[in-house]
Amino acid sequence: MVSKYTTDMAMVIHMMPCPHKGFIVDVEEKPDQLLLIIYHDNIVEFNTQQQQDLAFYIIAMLQELRKLGVWGVEVRERAPRASYS
């Protein structure tokens, strides 16, 4: 299977600075789409204003990535343990 994750997508993700250190965003490839994955337990670590900043960040990133084939955001309950280090 050829990856749908392109260098253009990587550039968008790495060129948009995250407004708050410690926020975890993963990209997952499904057979028919790419998804941005965010984690509930990670989001609740931030205060209300920071959560709003992160929401705007995700919206802006998704608007750019949709042009390149990423179609959605999935929220999962827990971040992988390796992400906490």
N, C-alpha and C positions, 0 to 999 in steps of 0.2 A: 504494500500500500504506500502510495506517495503521500508525504505529509502535506497538509493544507497550511501548516504554519510556515510563513514565508519570512524572508529577511525584512521585508517592508513592515510586517506585523511586529517583528521584534524591535524595529526601529521606533515605531509608534509607542510601544510599551516602555522602552528605555529612554525615550526623549521627553516623555511627559513626567515631570518630577512628582512624586507622591507628596501630598501636603503634610503627611505625618509619618515619622519613622516608626517602623514596626507593623505597618499595614501589609497584610499578605494578600496578593492576587496571583492566582495560578491560571494557566491556560490549559484546557483539556480538549483533546481531539476526539471527537465522536465520528462514526462513519459518515454522517451527513452534515456535520457542522463543527465549528470550534466554539467553545464557551469560555468566558471568564469565570473563574471560580473564586468566590469570597466566602469568608467563614464567620458565622454568627459569634462564636466565642472570641474571635479576634476583634470584631467590630465593637462589642460591648466593653472592651478595654479603654475605649476613647470616650471623652465627654461629649455632650450634645453638640457643641459647636464643631468639634473635630469630626464627629459623625456626619454632620452636614457638609463639611469640607470634603470628606471622603466620598459622599454621595455625588457631589458635583464632579469630583475627579473621575469616578467610575462612569458617569454619564458622558463626560467629555471624551474619555478614552474609548468608550463603546461607540460613540458617534463616528470617530475616526476609523475604528476597526471594522465597523459594519461596511464601510466602503471596500474593505479588503476581505470580507467573508466571515468575520466573527459575528454571530447573530444573537447572542444572549448572555445573560449573567445567571449563574446558579449560586444560591446561598446554601452552604452546608453547615451543619451544626458545629463540627469541631475541625480545627486545622490539624494537619498531620503533625505528630509530635516533633519531627525533625525541624519543622518550621519555627519552633519556639527557641531554638538555640541561637 
